[in-house]
Amino acid sequence: MTETLHETLDIPSAWKGSDMVKSSEWIYELSSGELAELDEALRHVKKKGLRIPDIGRDDFPLPSLSAVLGDMLRELETGRGFVLIRGLPVDRYGDDDASTIYWGIGRHFGSVPAQNMAGDLLGHVRASGRNWDVDPTVRGYQTTSYLPFHCDKGDVVGLLCLQTAKSGGKSCIASAVAIHNAIIGDHPEFIGDLYAPLYVDLRGEELAGEDPYYVAPVFSYHGGRLFTRLGRVYVESAQRFAEVPRLKDSQIEAMKLVETLAWSDEFRLDMTFERGDMQFLNNHLIMHSRTEYEDFDEPRLRRHLLRMLIHTAGYRDVPASVEHLNKIVHAWGERSSSTAAPVG
């Protein structure tokens, strides 16, 4: 049952960036022994002739590291909601092998759904030269622009950094739970609007015969857990459809308040990616953003991340709006003959 929560939540994911920035507990450095396990798992899948997406958890055995990843999954689902794994030597592996290792680690967290209508399972986060302010089919990750705070689809979103930007491109995250708590305490007049349904643009990725948007509130409280869906740019672009109800000023102000709090020094935590970093975030508990960046002129040196969406076993019971979005994602995978985006 979905309800509106009017009380604050005292849970580990209700952290504030001003406190978290003083800690490095969220960074996990891979040891030499764990890198040796990853080497062996990579050899194992190559010997079996397996490639993405046919590599399952059991195909990528990690005798010791699997227990560590199990702890990370619990941290993602019921703890602070994010982790950064550091130390994967992408120079030594190359993009293809590094991507396989990243995929294998992700499969230890759960299943990997399609992340767009093309059926891509690993998505390339890099600038394409298109402008998402002009073209409603462009996604923010295809630009160098600042990305407002938002949540992705799936339970967990992962990023592998293959190349860093010339400058800029910081990853910024904030706890949706802490911001929810702050709004209840300081701005309770906005809670009703944040729990009310919003129409979200699918940006041209709807299935034939389906609506070109989906409906989801910013906050849902279901089964004793908070769920978050923030994406003001896509909510506002859905206004291009005549049948979509017009946004109220209070709804726009409520979303802007969430973004303002997320961007504040009190709530925001910044990360500067290094090559080989793997970031995993709980989409229901953590909102994320990215600062504007400048790329190198040489194509091979331009900022390049690989994104993965993950469905975890701990999120089988979800609100109806999340279940509907999951069905859209599943349908993307069903309809597409694509398997995984090529690496490189």
KAVEN-V813534 format. One record per backbone hydrogen bond with DSSP energy under -1.0 kcal/mol. CO is the residue of the C=O (numbers start at 1). NH is the residue of the N-H. Records with the same first field share a line. If there is no record, write none. Layout:
CO->NH / NH
//
This chain:
3->221
11->14
16->19 / 20
17->21
19->22
20->23
24->27
26->84
28->86
31->35
32->36
33->37
34->38
35->39
36->40
37->41
38->42
39->43
40->44
41->45
42->46
43->47
44->48
45->50
51->54
57->60
62->66
64->67
65->69
66->70
67->71
68->72
69->73
70->74
71->75
72->76
73->77
74->78
75->81
81->282
83->280
84->28
85->278
86->30
88->90
89->93
90->94
94->98
95->99
96->100
97->101
98->102
99->103
100->104
101->105
102->106
103->107
106->109 / 110
111->311
116->119
120->115
123->307
125->305
131->135
135->138
139->142
140->143
142->128
144->293
147->290
150->288
155->283
156->310
157->281
158->308
159->279
160->306
161->276
163->304
167->294
170->291
171->271
172->289
173->269
174->287
175->179
176->180
177->181
178->182
179->183
180->184
181->185
182->186
183->187
187->190
188->191
190->194
191->195
194->219
198->216
200->214
202->205
207->210
212->202
214->200
218->229
220->227
221->3
222->225
225->222
227->220
230->151
231->235
232->236
233->237
234->201 / 238
236->239
237->240
238->241
241->244
248->252
249->253
250->254
251->255
252->256
253->257
254->258
255->259
256->260
257->261
258->262
259->263
264->268
266->18
269->173
271->171
274->277
277->161
278->85
279->159
280->83
281->157
282->286
285->176
287->174
288->150
289->172
290->147
292->169
294->166 / 167
298->301
299->302
304->162 / 163
305->125
306->160
307->123
308->158
310->155 / 156
311->111
312->315
319->323
320->324
321->325
322->326
323->327
324->328
325->329
326->330
327->331
328->332
329->333
330->334
331->335
332->336
//
